[in-house]
Amino acid sequence: MRVLVKAVHRVEDVLLVVLLSSMIALASTQILLRILLDYGLIWADPLLRVLVLWLGLTGATVASRHNKHIHIDVLTRFFSKNLYLFVQTLVGQFTAWICIIIAWHGARWVQMDYLDEMTSLGGIPSWMLEIIIPISFAVIGIRYFIFSLRWGSLCYRRFKLHASRTK
């Protein structure tokens, strides 16, 4: 299992580097062509939009790797460790299920575009450009489901330990 997890991490990291490098190279080329030759690549701007989508969602999966997403923790600072773990468990479950629902509907959207043979960007099948949506949300959902199980287990063990000490 660890080999699979490391492989997924490696794919995410390589994908981030390739996407960001490609975006910088393509955007720089587009800018130089427009300034120097008063000419631009027709396909570059739509491709850059797709690359931004892929970069953003791949970045979100990497951020979810260590629970580094944006947190709103105004109240949790005042919680005890047990209450904090309990709240994290609930939030992790909620996040996981929302991401799985988005992944499910994203997969349905990709499937419809595949069946309808939709194309984009000079004939590239649209589903190939959209496939990042269900994949990234599924990865994030699975990660947060696992996080919530870990947090719930920690919360339960701390609660049992506290209960045994008070007897």
Secondary structure in CASP SS format (residue, H / E / C, confidence):
PFRMAT SS
TARGET T0000
AUTHOR 0000-0000-0000
METHOD secondary structure of the structure
MODEL  1
M C 1.00
R H 1.00
V H 1.00
L H 1.00
V H 1.00
K H 1.00
A H 1.00
V H 1.00
H H 1.00
R H 1.00
V H 1.00
E H 1.00
D H 1.00
V H 1.00
L H 1.00
L H 1.00
V H 1.00
V H 1.00
L H 1.00
L H 1.00
S H 1.00
S H 1.00
M H 1.00
I H 1.00
A H 1.00
L H 1.00
A H 1.00
S H 1.00
T H 1.00
Q H 1.00
I H 1.00
L H 1.00
L H 1.00
R H 1.00
I H 1.00
L H 1.00
L H 1.00
D C 1.00
Y C 1.00
G C 1.00
L C 1.00
I C 1.00
W C 1.00
A H 1.00
D H 1.00
P H 1.00
L H 1.00
L H 1.00
R H 1.00
V H 1.00
L H 1.00
V H 1.00
L H 1.00
W H 1.00
L H 1.00
G H 1.00
L H 1.00
T H 1.00
G H 1.00
A H 1.00
T H 1.00
V H 1.00
A H 1.00
S H 1.00
R H 1.00
H C 1.00
N C 1.00
K C 1.00
H C 1.00
I C 1.00
H C 1.00
I C 1.00
D C 1.00
V C 1.00
L C 1.00
T H 1.00
R H 1.00
F H 1.00
F C 1.00
S C 1.00
K H 1.00
N H 1.00
L H 1.00
Y H 1.00
L H 1.00
F H 1.00
V H 1.00
Q H 1.00
T H 1.00
L H 1.00
V H 1.00
G H 1.00
Q H 1.00
F H 1.00
T H 1.00
A H 1.00
W H 1.00
I H 1.00
C H 1.00
I H 1.00
I H 1.00
I H 1.00
A H 1.00
W H 1.00
H H 1.00
G H 1.00
A H 1.00
R H 1.00
W H 1.00
V H 1.00
Q H 1.00
M H 1.00
D H 1.00
Y H 1.00
L H 1.00
D C 1.00
E C 1.00
M C 1.00
T E 1.00
S E 1.00
L C 1.00
G C 1.00
G C 1.00
I E 1.00
P E 1.00
S H 1.00
W H 1.00
M H 1.00
L H 1.00
E H 1.00
I C 1.00
I H 1.00
I H 1.00
P H 1.00
I H 1.00
S H 1.00
F H 1.00
A H 1.00
V H 1.00
I H 1.00
G H 1.00
I H 1.00
R H 1.00
Y H 1.00
F H 1.00
I H 1.00
F H 1.00
S H 1.00
L H 1.00
R H 1.00
W H 1.00
G H 1.00
S H 1.00
L H 1.00
C H 1.00
Y H 1.00
R H 1.00
R H 1.00
F H 1.00
K H 1.00
L H 1.00
H H 1.00
A H 1.00
S H 1.00
R H 1.00
T H 1.00
K C 1.00
END
